Amino acid sequence: MQNYTIMNQLEHKRIERTFKLFVDRHFVSPKKCKNIQEIQFYIKELTEQISHFNNNFNYVPNDAYTLLAEYNFIQNQQIYDNFKANYSYS
């Protein structure tokens, strides 16, 4: 039973490294995104990766959810800024 737990932890570490490498190669930091369409593209790609890990390994690295939250925060902030710019009465 203990060997199974260790193997699981090692497999989780491997998946986390694979995810980090993928993000480093293919993603831009959420703060560096210039527009909503770019952020939406990365959100879509990230949700596909999360789904892939969940379906294939029954495990998703916590960093994936953290990164998704960061992209969502920046997206909401840009939407709000666009709203203010378009509908302010000043």
C-alpha contacts under 8 A as a table, 3 or more apart, distances in Angstrom:
res1	aa1	res2	aa2	distance
1	M	4	Y	5.29
1	M	5	T	6.63
2	Q	5	T	5.12
2	Q	6	I	6.35
3	N	6	I	5.13
3	N	7	M	6.07
4	Y	7	M	5.07
4	Y	8	N	6.07
5	T	8	N	4.99
5	T	9	Q	6.26
6	I	9	Q	5.06
6	I	10	L	6.16
7	M	10	L	5.02
7	M	11	E	6.01
8	N	11	E	5.05
8	N	12	H	6.10
9	Q	12	H	5.01
9	Q	13	K	6.23
10	L	13	K	5.09
10	L	14	R	6.27
11	E	14	R	5.02
11	E	15	I	6.21
12	H	15	I	5.08
12	H	16	E	6.11
12	H	59	Y	7.47
12	H	61	P	7.71
13	K	16	E	5.01
13	K	17	R	6.17
14	R	17	R	5.14
14	R	18	T	6.14
15	I	18	T	5.00
15	I	19	F	6.11
15	I	61	P	7.30
16	E	19	F	5.09
16	E	20	K	6.13
16	E	61	P	5.60
16	E	63	D	7.99
17	R	20	K	5.08
17	R	21	L	6.09
18	T	21	L	5.21
18	T	22	F	6.18
19	F	22	F	5.06
19	F	23	V	6.18
19	F	61	P	7.55
19	F	64	A	7.78
20	K	23	V	5.13
20	K	24	D	6.07
21	L	24	D	5.11
21	L	25	R	6.23
22	F	25	R	5.28
22	F	26	H	6.02
22	F	27	F	7.84
23	V	26	H	5.30
23	V	27	F	5.08
24	D	27	F	6.07
24	D	28	V	7.89
27	F	42	Y	7.02
28	V	32	K	6.53
28	V	33	C	6.94
29	S	32	K	5.33
29	S	33	C	6.90
30	P	33	C	5.49
30	P	39	I	7.18
30	P	70	E	6.42
30	P	71	Y	5.30
30	P	74	I	6.61
31	K	74	I	6.98
33	C	36	I	7.89
33	C	38	E	6.29
33	C	39	I	6.22
34	K	38	E	6.89
35	N	38	E	5.53
35	N	39	I	6.59
35	N	78	Q	7.58
36	I	39	I	5.08
36	I	40	Q	6.05
36	I	75	Q	6.08
36	I	78	Q	6.75
36	I	79	I	7.47
37	Q	40	Q	5.03
37	Q	41	F	6.16
38	E	41	F	5.11
38	E	42	Y	6.47
39	I	42	Y	5.19
39	I	43	I	6.14
39	I	71	Y	6.42
39	I	74	I	7.86
39	I	75	Q	6.34
40	Q	43	I	4.97
40	Q	44	K	6.09
40	Q	75	Q	7.60
41	F	44	K	5.19
41	F	45	E	6.26
42	Y	45	E	5.01
42	Y	46	L	5.93
42	Y	71	Y	7.69
43	I	46	L	5.06
43	I	47	T	6.07
43	I	68	L	6.48
43	I	71	Y	6.56
43	I	72	N	7.53
44	K	47	T	5.24
44	K	48	E	6.27
45	E	48	E	5.14
45	E	49	Q	6.33
46	L	49	Q	5.01
46	L	50	I	6.16
46	L	64	A	7.36
46	L	68	L	6.83
47	T	50	I	4.96
47	T	51	S	6.09
47	T	68	L	7.74
48	E	51	S	5.05
48	E	52	H	6.08
49	Q	52	H	4.91
49	Q	53	F	6.20
50	I	53	F	5.26
50	I	54	N	6.07
50	I	60	V	6.17
50	I	64	A	6.79
51	S	54	N	5.04
51	S	55	N	5.95
52	H	55	N	5.27
52	H	56	N	5.91
53	F	56	N	5.31
53	F	57	F	5.37
53	F	58	N	6.51
53	F	59	Y	5.95
53	F	60	V	5.51
54	N	57	F	5.62
54	N	58	N	4.38
54	N	59	Y	5.12
54	N	60	V	5.67
55	N	58	N	5.70
57	F	60	V	7.81
60	V	64	A	6.96
61	P	64	A	5.52
61	P	65	Y	7.39
62	N	65	Y	5.41
62	N	66	T	6.34
63	D	66	T	4.89
63	D	67	L	5.98
64	A	67	L	5.22
64	A	68	L	6.16
65	Y	68	L	4.98
65	Y	69	A	6.15
66	T	69	A	5.13
66	T	70	E	6.34
67	L	70	E	5.02
67	L	71	Y	6.32
68	L	71	Y	5.16
68	L	72	N	6.13
69	A	72	N	5.03
69	A	73	F	6.05
70	E	73	F	5.09
70	E	74	I	6.31
71	Y	74	I	5.23
71	Y	75	Q	6.05
72	N	75	Q	4.97
72	N	76	N	6.07
73	F	76	N	5.21
73	F	77	Q	6.12
74	I	77	Q	4.97
74	I	78	Q	6.14
75	Q	78	Q	5.17
75	Q	79	I	6.15
76	N	79	I	5.06
76	N	80	Y	6.12
77	Q	80	Y	5.15
77	Q	81	D	6.16
78	Q	81	D	4.97
78	Q	82	N	6.07
79	I	82	N	5.13
79	I	83	F	6.11
80	Y	83	F	4.96
80	Y	84	K	6.16
81	D	84	K	5.13
81	D	85	A	6.15
82	N	85	A	5.07
82	N	86	N	6.10
83	F	86	N	5.25
83	F	87	Y	5.90
83	F	88	S	7.92
84	K	87	Y	5.36
84	K	88	S	5.32
85	A	88	S	5.89
